[in-house]
Amino acid sequence: MRLADARKDQYRRLAKDRGYRARSAFKLLQLNDSYHILKRGSKVVDLGCAPGGWLQVAAKEVGSTGKVIGIDLKSVEPVAGAAVLQGNIEEPSTLKEIADILGGIKADVVLSDLAPNVSGVWDIDHARQISLSTIAFDLARQTLRIGGNAVFKVFEGEMLNEFRVQLRKSFARVLLSKPSASRQQSSELYMVCLDFKS
Ligand SMILES: C[S@@+](CC[C@H](N)C(=O)[O-])C[C@H]1O[C@@H](n2cnc3c(N)ncnc32)[C@H](O)[C@@H]1O
């Protein structure tokens, strides 16, 4: 077995053992260990949340005094401690639904693990991913409190730097991270954005 397959298998097994719905849960756990994004009592919005691995991690980290809201095109089995909306983040009505659930309070954290249906054509997939992440960033700007944090999944490629430049205008710190639970051969990376300015 190749090292990458062994690692994938290891995280799949770990997810099963620990009751996570998806191995992707470990990506958020590792990002949170490094950057302390989620805190007790945080209000979290998770964009592209199906099947719910990140929701499980977020709900546990924020505890009963926090709030977790997930959105996905797909339906998601209920997750204890999280509210889930089935909807498209590209629809303006989705922003209103999120605001309604937040009840007039701004979010502390916006997470985006959004992924398009991949075509296998690298340039096209990169462009679609950046486009989704840009929509997620717009949504984050309207939802986050000053000082809040965000995470955006991106794929490597030529449009990445421009996206990073845009993020830097809104956050005090923007870091590019590749958690070890993310497959090494995948071009997937995460932009960790700390301390929202405006
Ligand atoms: C990689 S999965 C997320 C995995 C999730 N973080 C977890 O841990 O279970 C990406 C998700 O983005 C969703 N997605 C893609 N485009 C979307 C859109 N326009 N609106 C809402 N969700 C979308 C997909 O349906 C898919 O479930």
The ligand as a Tripos MOL2 file, in Angstrom:
@<TRIPOS>MOLECULE
LIG
   27    29     1     0     0
SMALL
NO_CHARGES

@<TRIPOS>ATOM
      1 C1        -15.9520   18.3400    1.1110 C.3       1 LIG1
      2 S1        -17.6660   18.4240    1.4080 S.3       1 LIG1
      3 C2        -17.7080   19.0410    3.0610 C.3       1 LIG1
      4 C3        -17.3390   18.0320    4.1070 C.3       1 LIG1
      5 C4        -17.6610   18.5410    5.5090 C.3       1 LIG1
      6 N1        -16.7510   19.5960    5.9150 N.3       1 LIG1
      7 C5        -17.5830   17.4260    6.5590 C.2       1 LIG1
      8 O1        -16.6540   17.4400    7.3630 O.co2     1 LIG1
      9 O2        -18.4570   16.5660    6.5750 O.co2     1 LIG1
     10 C6        -18.1080   19.8200    0.4410 C.3       1 LIG1
     11 C7        -19.5890   20.1420    0.4390 C.3       1 LIG1
     12 O3        -19.8130   21.4120   -0.2310 O.3       1 LIG1
     13 C8        -21.1570   21.3810   -0.6790 C.3       1 LIG1
     14 N2        -21.4300   22.4820   -1.6190 N.ar      1 LIG1
     15 C9        -20.8590   22.6960   -2.8250 C.ar      1 LIG1
     16 N3        -21.3980   23.7800   -3.4180 N.ar      1 LIG1
     17 C10       -22.3270   24.2840   -2.5510 C.ar      1 LIG1
     18 C11       -23.2120   25.3960   -2.5850 C.ar      1 LIG1
     19 N4        -23.2560   26.2230   -3.6530 N.pl3     1 LIG1
     20 N5        -24.0230   25.6280   -1.5320 N.ar      1 LIG1
     21 C12       -23.9970   24.7920   -0.4510 C.ar      1 LIG1
     22 N6        -23.1860   23.7110   -0.3620 N.ar      1 LIG1
     23 C13       -22.3640   23.4420   -1.4000 C.ar      1 LIG1
     24 C14       -21.2610   19.9940   -1.2970 C.3       1 LIG1
     25 O4        -22.6210   19.6050   -1.4250 O.3       1 LIG1
     26 C15       -20.4580   19.1240   -0.3250 C.3       1 LIG1
     27 O5        -21.2830   18.4380    0.5780 O.3       1 LIG1
@<TRIPOS>BOND
     1     1     2 1
     2     2     3 1
     3     2    10 1
     4     3     4 1
     5     4     5 1
     6     5     6 1
     7     5     7 1
     8     7     8 2
     9     7     9 1
    10    10    11 1
    11    11    12 1
    12    11    26 1
    13    12    13 1
    14    13    14 1
    15    13    24 1
    16    14    15 ar
    17    14    23 ar
    18    15    16 ar
    19    16    17 ar
    20    17    18 ar
    21    17    23 ar
    22    18    19 1
    23    18    20 ar
    24    20    21 ar
    25    21    22 ar
    26    22    23 ar
    27    24    25 1
    28    24    26 1
    29    26    27 1
@<TRIPOS>SUBSTRUCTURE
     1 LIG1         1 GROUP 0 **** ****
